[in-house]
Amino acid sequence: MSTQPDLLYSEEEEALRAAVRDLLGDHCDAAGVIARTESDAPHDLSLWKALAEAMGLAGLLVPEALGGQGATHREAAVVLEELGRAVAPVPYLTSAVVATEALLACEADDLLAELASGRKIGALAVALNVAPGGAYRAVRHEDGLLHGRLTGIADAAAADVLLVPAEDGGLYAVGADAVTVTPQISLDLTRPLATVTFDGARARRLGDAEPAVRRALRAGAGLLAAEQLGLADWTLTETVRYLKERKQFNRPVGGFQALKHRLAQLWLEVVNLRAAARNAADALTRGEDADVAVAVAQAYAASVAVHAAEEAVQLHGGIGMTWEHPAHLYLKRAKADSIAYGTAGAHRAELAEMVDLQAP
């Protein structure tokens, strides 16, 4: 029986938000994130350890019997909102959501327990731009070994185990020490991409790749909207704060009507994105109309996040153009997110087919 969705945040979700925001406030300052993008170690593994082990957030989607928290996509979405607000360089979406969902589809209990505890980081070896149900590249499987090369794999450099689709239709687990991971030039330096080369890598079959990959990418696309919401909300809030302080002609810049109109329009877009992102997380939790809810969220989220980040850069004036100010981190993440797990156009086309609203 269908139930009416409640998209408001519960007390537990707000408490979770506060705890994650406090942790990020102490461990994920903008200057530190920028410094990491300039280093050979863009992932903040100490922050990941605090999130995954100390707070148990890597196991939110994993049943308690397997060492997880037995929570839902709604709680995971709250975490991703806060990670988006901080542009946190941790593999939460790729490991705690996407890889975890693939393992749940395969009932790979041992690996699930390791990912839930934070002892291992997982990555699905499917290019970041692939949409749910979209075509993806697979490697050759022969005599228990994998051969091939995959590109555009997000957070592969931080992964301990890779979940790899093969041409025989299986999904295989491969240890990161059995493959060659080569960094790619990425626009978003806080979620780096890599090429993964399999040269006779020993692998263990987990299950069928197609349903596992589809489930994983659907959850990734749905909860990516929460990250995009957090990003857009931070950039709007920070821009409003700055325009209240910045003065021109001896008055706050934010008092000029033209800028008020731009901010009001952006606020409306962010409010609408919040509704779409919350609906996607709730639909994934309830298992009702999830495909439609995810497509709606992703059809809308990219343009709002990019718009919010672009406005932040422009309305901060000269300081917004500098490397030292974090606005560029948000713009790059928003741009990269706009093609992650399918473009808005791809999701609109899929949505039109699902609800039978074909273009003339």
ABEGO torsion letter per residue (X at the ends): XBBBBBABBBAAAAAAAAAAAAAAAAABBAAAAAAAAABABABBAAAAAAAAAAAGAAAAABBAAAGBAGBBAAAAAAAAAAAAAAGBBBAAAAAAAAAAAAAAAAGBAAAAAAAAAGABBBBBBBBAABBBGBBBBBBBBBGGBBBEBBBGBBGAAABABBBBBBAAGBBBBBBAAABBBBBBBBABAABBBBBBBBBGBBBBBAEBAAAAAAAAAAAAAAAAAAAAAAAAAAAAAAAAAAAAABBBGGBBAAABAAAAAAAAAAAAAAAAAAAAAAAAAAAAAAGBGAAAAAAAAAAAAAAAAAAAAAAAAAAAEAAAABAABAAAAAAAAAAAAAABGEBAAAAAAAAAAAAGBBBX
